[in-house]
Amino acid sequence: MQKASQQIAGLISSGMDTQAAASILITLDDLVDKNRAMATAGKGMDVLLESSLKAYIDADTIGINPENTRITFANQGAIDQFLIALGENKRLEHFNSLDLLKVRGFIWGTYSYAPNCKGDLWVTIHIQLPKDESVSFQAQGKPEMVMQLIANQMVTHFQRTRFPTVIQMGDTTLVLVGAPGTSVNKAPNPKIAQNACSMIKARLPRLDEYDFLSILGNWSGGVSLGHNFWALSDNLVLSPDTRNPSPVRKHADVNYEEVTFYCVK
C-alpha cells in the first residue's frame, strides 16, 4: 500500500487525473481491509500465536537447560478426545474437574494489528497465578515471530533464579538472600558490600559458594559469575577471569573497580 501510494503520488505530479488516483487508492484500501478480515476470520491467527508461543518456550527452555522447568501447559481432556479434536481440526475447548485440579494458573492473550501498517501484530499476554499474583507481557512483530519475544520474556521471568531461594550444597543448606533492595547489586568496595549484608543479618558468599552457585547458573537456582568482580569478606575480591595463581585478589589489584555482590545465610 505504501509503495503504491508513492507511485501514485509520482504519477499525479506527472499529470495523472486526481480522481483516477483517488479511485485506485480506495480500491487498494478495500483490498487491505478484505485481506485483514480473512486473516482474522475463524481461529487461524490465535491458533498460530498459541502454538508458536508454546514452541518458542520449549526452544528457549531447551537452550538454557534448567534443572527444573517452571512453565508447563496442562493437557485438556483425555488422549482420545485430543486425537478426535486433531482429526476434526478443532481445539479442545472444555475442562473437567480433574483437569482443573492440575492447573496452577491461567494464561490468555489479545492481539491487534500494530499501527505501523507493516503487517506487525501487537500481542499482550496475561498470566493469573495463585494468591492474586498476576503478570503481563507485550511484544510487537510479524505474526510468525512476535511470540518469540514474549516467550523470551516469560522464560526469563519464571526460570531465572529468585531470591530468596534455598540451595543444597553438599551437607549444607544455603539460602540466597539477595542484596538489600534487589537480587544482585553493586558496591564501591567489598567493605560496603559486607556491611550491607550484615544489615540484613546475612553475609557475603565464600569463594567455594560463589563458584558452586555459578556452576548452577542463573536458570537452576544459582548466579553466574560472568566477568564481574565479586565482593569477598576482609576487603577481598573474587576475579573469575584471573584464576592464576588465585582468583582472590585485594581490591587494589583490580584498580578499585566496583564490586558485584549478593548475600547468603
N, C-alpha and C positions, 0 to 999 in steps of 0.2 A: 504493500500500500504506500509505504514511504517512497520507494523508488518510482512507482507510477506517478505519484504526486509531483515529484521532482521533474519527471519527463514532461508531464502536462504543463507545469509552470514554464518550462523551456519552450514548449510549443505555443503557449499563449504569448510569450514575449516575441515569438516569431510571427505572430499574426493570426493564431488559431482563434476561432469563434469561442467566446467565453461560455455561451450557453451549451455548446457541444462539450466543452471541457467539464462543466458542472455535471452534465448528464453522465459522463464517464466516471467521475468521482463518486456519484451517487450509486451507480451500478457496482463499482468495486466495494463500496462500503456495505451494500446489501449482501454481497458475496462473503465478506468477512463475518458479518452477523450470522449468516446462514451456516458457515463452517463452524463458528463458535457454538451455535446451538447444537449442531451434530456432535461436536466433541464432548459436550456436557450431557448429552441425552443418555438416559438409562444409567447403568452402573459401569461405565467404562473407565472414566478418569479416576474415580475414587478407588476402584479395584487396583488400578495401576499404582496409585500412590500408596495404598495399604501394602501391597505385595512388595513394592520396591523398598519401602521402609524396613520391612522385616528382613529382606535380603541384605540391605546395607548394614543393618545392626549385626546380623550374623557375620558379615565380612569384617566389620571393624572388630568384633569380639575375637574372631579367629586371629586377626592380625596382632592383637595385644596379648592373646592367650592368658586371660586372667585365671587365677586359681579357682574362683567361684564366679559363675555368670549370674548377674543380678537381674538381667532383663530376659524374661521368657514369656511366651504368649500361650494362654490356655486354649486347649482344643475344645471346640463347641460340639458336644454330642459324641455319639459312638462312631467307630470307624466305618461301619456300614452306611450310616447316614452321610458321612463325609464323602464316601465313594459315590453314592447316589447323587449328591449335590454336584460333584465334579462332572459326572456324566451328563447332567442336565445344565451345565454351565451356570450354576447358581452358587450363592453363598449360603452358609449356614446362618440363619437369622434367628434361631431360637435357643433358649437356655433352659436347663432344668435345675432343680435344687442342688443336685450333686455337682454340676458344673460350677455353680456359684460358690460352693464351699471351697473350691480351689483358687478362687480369684482373690488377689490381694490389692488390686487396683484396676481402674478403668481408664482407657485411652480413647480419645476421639479427636477429630480434627475438622477444620474448614479450609476451603481453598477458593481463590478467585483469580481472575486474570490480573496481572500486575499492570500498573498504569503506564509502563514504558512502551507498550504496543509492540513488543518484540517476541510475543508468544510465551513470555515467562508466566509462571504461576506464583501467587503469594499464598503460602501454606502456614497455618497455625495448628500446632498440636497441643492438646491439653491432657494432663495426666492427673487423676484424682487418686490419692493413696489413703491408707487408714489414718486415723487421728486428725482428720481435716487437713492433711498436708496435700498441697497441690503444686504443680509446676507446669510451665508452658514454654514452648519453643517455637521460633518463627524462622522462616527462610524464604528466599526468592530465587527462582531459577527455572530452567527448562523442565518440563514435566518428567522426563526420564532421569534428571539429575537432582532435582530440588530436595528429594527425600534423603539423599546422601548427606547434605548439610545438616538436616535435622537429626539423622542417625548419629552423626559425629557428636552433636551436642548432647544427645541422650546418653550415649556410651560414656562420654566424659563425665557427665553429671552423676550417673549412677555407679560407674565402675571405679572411678578414682578414689583413692584412699580417703576415708572420712575420719575426722577427729571428734571425739576420742575413739580409738579402736584398740582392741586387745590382741596382742601378738604372743604366740608361744615360741620362746627362744630357748631351745634345749629344755632344761628343767625350770626355767624362769618364765614367769608371766610378765610381759612388758606392756605398759599402757602408753600409747601415743596420745599425749595430751594436746599437742599443738603449741603454738606460740600465743602469747596474750593478744587477743583481738582478732586472730586469724589462725590458719593452719600452719603455714611456714612463713617466717618473717625474716627480716634483715636487721642487723645492728652495726653500729660503727666499729665495735670491737668485741672480743669474746667476753670481757668482764661485764659489759652491759647486757649481753645475751644471758649470761649466767645469773645475773641479778634478776632479770625479767622472769626466768624460770622459777627462781626461789620465791618470787612474789605470788605465784600460783601454786606453791607447795610442790614443785616438781624440780627436775634437774636437767642438765644437758646430757645427751647420749654420750656413751663412751665410744671409742674407736670401733670396737667389735660390734656394737649395736648399730652404729651408722652403716657399717659395711653389710651386716646381715639384712637390715631393712632396705638397703639399696639393691641387694640381690632380689628381694621380694618384688621391688619395683612399685611404681605408682598405681598399678592396677590389681595388685594382690595383697593389699594391706600395708605396703611399705612406702618408702620415699626414695626415689633415685637421687644419687649424689650429683649427677651431671658434671659440670665443670666449675662449680661454685667452691668457695672457701667456706668451711663449716666450723662453727664455734665449738671448742672443747673447753673443759674446765681449766683452771690455772692459767688463763690468758693464752692458751694454745689454740692452734688452728689445724683442722684437717684439710690437706691439699690433695685431693684424689688424683690429680694429674701428675704429681711429682712424688712417686712412692719409693724412689731410690735416693738415699738409703732408708728413708722413712717418710710416710705421708704426714706425720705430726710435726708441725713447724711452729716457731714463735711467730707472733703477729708481725714482727718487724721483717721476718723472712719473706712475707708476701706483700711488702710495701704498704702495710697498714690498710689493705683493702677491706671494705665492709664484709661482714661475715653473714652467712645464712644459718638459721637455726630453727629447731622445734624442741619441745620439751617432752620428757618422758617421766614415768613413775615406775 
